[in-house]
Amino acid sequence: MLSHMKENLLSILAPHGQEHLLAFWDRLNDGQRENLARQVRRIDFALLDRLYARRNDQSNIRELANRAAPPPAIRLNSSQNPFTPAQTRQRGREALAAGHVGTILVAGGQGTRLGFDHPKGMYSIGPVSHRTLFQIHAEKIVAASRRYGVRIPLYLMTSPKTHDETADFFKRHDRFGLPEDDLFMFCQGTMPAVDAATGKVLLESPSRIEVSPDGHGGMLAAFATSGGLKDARLRGIRQLFYFQVDNPLVDVCGPEFIGYHILADSELTTQVIAKRDPMDYVGNVVQVDGRLHVIEYSDLPDDVCRRRNTDGSLTIWAGSIAVHILDISMLARMAESADGLPFHYAHKKVAHIDAGGRLVEPKTSNAIKFERFIFDLMPFSANAIVIEIDPRDGFGPLKNAPGAASDTPEMVQGMMIAQHTRWLKQAGVEVSEGVPVEICPLFALDAEELAQKIPPGTRVTKPTYFS
């Protein structure tokens, strides 16, 4: 039987030159062989062949970059916007109250760059409360559900390496107030890493192929195959608020954002910030031939980055922050052709074992990883638009360890304190200089709600968590 299994696997591998994956077969026990066989059968080797063959083809990206124009946008404080903030807030509140909005949180990464050996969502970021990212996000959803008197489900995407620990974390904390039926967890897919020089799939160990998550664009296929898409449609969800776990400032289910999306009859609406520097490390949202695209900063030529308008402002100005509203109907349509989303290539240092079974830890990039990005839905979405936000009120990404140059815990906590201090001062509260404050979403989701709960003239003289 084992001989037959090996022959079957070789028939899969040989046409693609990947027989080396069975080099240690005779040393493995039955369980290890079964595990390796399952991995081999899951891999689309014909797809890997096509991807590797196109590894050096960047012509399409360069062509897009050369034709890039600013996207259709709702700009901050512009008199040209087609809808007033009052109109959009009202329309967004109606959608929320009707139960038409759900949330999808992408949380597959670990806190490696933070020096944190757990799912990033478990990182304690609250400047006074020490709440985790997961708790902050969940409480915003619970607070919105209470405000609008509806159930707002959370669809939470994990990765194979983070799924079990994330599920256990939510269980131990009673889902931070989310009803059990309103938390739907699903796991994204994986793609094997290949040797950059040969295209050979790398082995992590004699019985395990080196794989990594297939990027946040893998959400589309995983959401559909897990039953999440079906669940959302059965609930009557029409729009999903999509966000990533590392941004505790995100205004989850903000009615103004949702309202713009609906009034514009858009299938995908994305939040952006205005780039301060042409070379900012953000994805660039652009328009090409009437369709939105995101071009990564590393793929955008310097001369295109530096283009300016007659008034001196940047032509390519819109920086993506990975916050979107996605129409369920568009996701359902695209899920039927999920392979249509392109793969992106990441050159990485990937540890692996060599032909002799010895561990190799490369000093330079040796491998290619393949990822899909959710923003590649933009060109397929009708009436896609961007909404500019003030980063102080919606974008504080936590990416790097303390002491780094940017996106550190201390910087993010400083932004949280600054935002909540502004809310308190708008409510007529006096906050002593340098005193950290933090507001729980269950106490107040925004400045307006806070003003209804704290008497004007209140003084805050010591670190305070409003809960």
Secondary structure as UniProt FT lines:
FT   HELIX           2..13
FT   HELIX           14..16
FT   HELIX           19..22
FT   TURN            23..24
FT   HELIX           25..27
FT   HELIX           30..42
FT   HELIX           45..53
FT   TURN            54..56
FT   HELIX           59..66
FT   STRAND          73..74
FT   TURN            76..77
FT   TURN            79..80
FT   HELIX           85..97
FT   TURN            98..99
FT   STRAND          101..106
FT   STRAND          110..111
FT   HELIX           112..114
FT   STRAND          116..119
FT   HELIX           120..122
FT   TURN            127..129
FT   HELIX           133..148
FT   STRAND          154..158
FT   TURN            160..162
FT   HELIX           163..172
FT   HELIX           174..177
FT   HELIX           180..182
FT   STRAND          183..187
FT   STRAND          190..192
FT   STRAND          194..195
FT   TURN            196..198
FT   STRAND          203..205
FT   TURN            206..207
FT   STRAND          208..209
FT   STRAND          211..213
FT   HELIX           216..218
FT   HELIX           219..225
FT   TURN            226..227
FT   HELIX           228..235
FT   STRAND          239..244
FT   TURN            245..246
FT   TURN            248..249
FT   TURN            252..253
FT   HELIX           255..263
FT   TURN            264..265
FT   STRAND          268..274
FT   TURN            278..279
FT   STRAND          284..288
FT   TURN            289..290
FT   STRAND          291..295
FT   HELIX           297..299
FT   HELIX           302..305
FT   TURN            310..311
FT   STRAND          318..327
FT   HELIX           328..335
FT   TURN            336..337
FT   HELIX           338..340
FT   STRAND          344..348
FT   STRAND          352..353
FT   TURN            355..356
FT   STRAND          359..360
FT   STRAND          367..371
FT   HELIX           374..380
FT   TURN            382..383
FT   STRAND          385..388
FT   HELIX           391..393
FT   TURN            402..403
FT   HELIX           409..426
FT   TURN            427..428
FT   STRAND          430..431
FT   TURN            433..434
FT   STRAND          437..439
FT   TURN            441..443
FT   HELIX           447..453
FT   TURN            456..457
FT   STRAND          459..460
FT   STRAND          464..466
//
